[in-house]
Amino acid sequence: MNAHVHYRLTLQWALEEGLPPAEAEAVASANVAVDREFPGDRWRYKGWHFGWLGARRRACRLLGEALRDRDPVALGRALHCEQDALGHGHLGHLAHYRGIDLWERRSERVRRRIEAASRRMLAAYRAVEPPL
């Protein structure tokens, strides 16, 4: 997915799920920052974006860290992995073309799945009590 999903929609969904504005901003910023982390390291980058290369497993692991530590950065990174694994699908690496990440080019079904998965992760995070 592109920055529209990783930042704008994540921020919107986080606020709608009841995260405080500063925390919602931290989650959305961490989500969109993943795409800037891997210049020149294409294989490591793909492992954050494609389900068949472990993005869904990474999302689960990062969500666990986010819930355990109440860490908005880990949550943002988990959301990135989950959103891209769902958005690209299993064969996304073969059919990746300029503009594939545009939200409006995704089917309604895929958009609903991305939003539902994101909201589930955000709700789980919101339900965890902040550390004292």
C-alpha positions in Angstrom: 0.0 0.0 0.0 1.1 3.6 -0.3 1.4 6.5 2.1 -2.3 7.2 1.8 -3.0 3.9 3.6 0.1 3.8 5.8 -0.3 7.3 7.2 -3.6 8.9 6.4 -6.0 6.0 6.8 -4.0 4.5 9.7 -4.2 7.9 11.5 -7.9 8.1 10.8 -8.6 4.6 11.9 -6.5 5.0 15.1 -8.4 8.1 16.1 -11.7 6.4 15.4 -10.6 3.5 17.5 -10.1 5.9 20.4 -6.3 6.3 20.5 -5.2 9.7 21.8 -4.1 12.0 19.0 -0.4 12.0 19.9 -0.4 8.2 20.1 -2.3 7.9 16.8 0.2 10.1 15.2 3.1 8.0 16.5 1.5 4.8 15.2 0.8 6.3 11.7 4.3 7.8 11.5 5.9 4.5 12.4 3.8 2.8 9.8 4.7 5.0 6.9 8.4 5.1 8.0 8.9 1.4 7.2 9.1 2.2 3.5 12.1 4.5 4.1 14.1 1.9 6.2 15.5 -0.3 3.5 17.2 1.6 0.8 19.1 -0.8 -1.5 18.2 -3.9 0.5 15.4 -5.3 -1.6 15.1 -8.8 -0.1 14.9 -7.6 3.5 12.4 -5.0 2.3 10.2 -7.6 0.7 10.0 -9.6 3.9 8.1 -6.6 5.4 5.6 -6.4 2.5 4.7 -9.8 1.1 2.9 -12.5 3.0 4.8 -15.4 1.4 8.1 -13.9 2.7 6.9 -13.6 6.2 5.1 -10.2 6.5 2.1 -11.7 8.3 4.4 -13.5 10.8 6.3 -10.3 11.3 3.0 -8.5 11.9 2.0 -10.9 14.6 5.3 -10.7 16.3 5.4 -6.9 16.2 1.8 -6.7 17.5 2.8 -8.9 20.4 5.6 -6.5 21.2 3.3 -3.5 20.9 0.8 -5.1 23.3 3.4 -6.2 25.8 5.3 -2.9 25.9 2.4 -0.6 24.8 4.8 0.6 22.0 3.1 2.7 19.3 6.2 2.3 17.0 5.9 -1.5 17.1 2.2 -1.2 16.4 2.8 1.0 13.4 5.3 -1.4 12.0 2.9 -4.4 12.6 0.2 -2.5 10.8 2.5 -1.8 7.9 3.3 -5.5 7.5 -0.3 -6.6 7.8 -1.6 -3.9 5.4 0.9 -4.7 2.7 0.6 -8.5 3.1 -3.1 -8.1 2.5 -2.8 -5.4 -0.2 -0.1 -7.2 -2.3 -1.4 -10.7 -1.9 0.7 -13.7 -2.4 1.6 -12.9 -6.0 2.0 -9.2 -5.6 5.7 -9.4 -6.1 5.1 -10.8 -9.6 2.5 -8.3 -10.6 4.0 -5.2 -9.0 3.6 -2.3 -11.4 3.7 1.5 -11.0 0.5 2.5 -9.1 -0.4 -0.9 -7.8 -0.3 0.5 -4.3 -3.1 3.1 -4.9 -6.0 2.5 -2.6 -8.6 3.1 -5.3 -7.0 0.3 -7.5 -7.7 -2.2 -4.7 -10.9 -4.1 -4.9 -13.6 -3.3 -2.3 -13.1 -6.7 -0.7 -9.3 -6.1 -0.3 -10.0 -2.6 1.1 -12.4 -4.0 3.6 -10.0 -6.7 4.7 -7.2 -4.1 5.2 -9.4 -1.8 7.2 -10.8 -4.7 9.3 -7.4 -6.1 10.1 -6.0 -2.6 10.9 -9.0 -1.9 13.2 -8.6 -5.2 15.0 -5.0 -4.5 15.7 -5.7 -1.0 16.9 -8.6 -2.1 19.1 -6.3 -4.8 20.7 -3.7 -2.1 21.4 -6.3 0.3 22.7 -7.6 -2.4 25.1 -4.2 -2.8 26.8 -3.7 -0.6 29.9 -0.9 1.9 29.6 2.0 1.3 31.9 2.1 3.4 35.1 
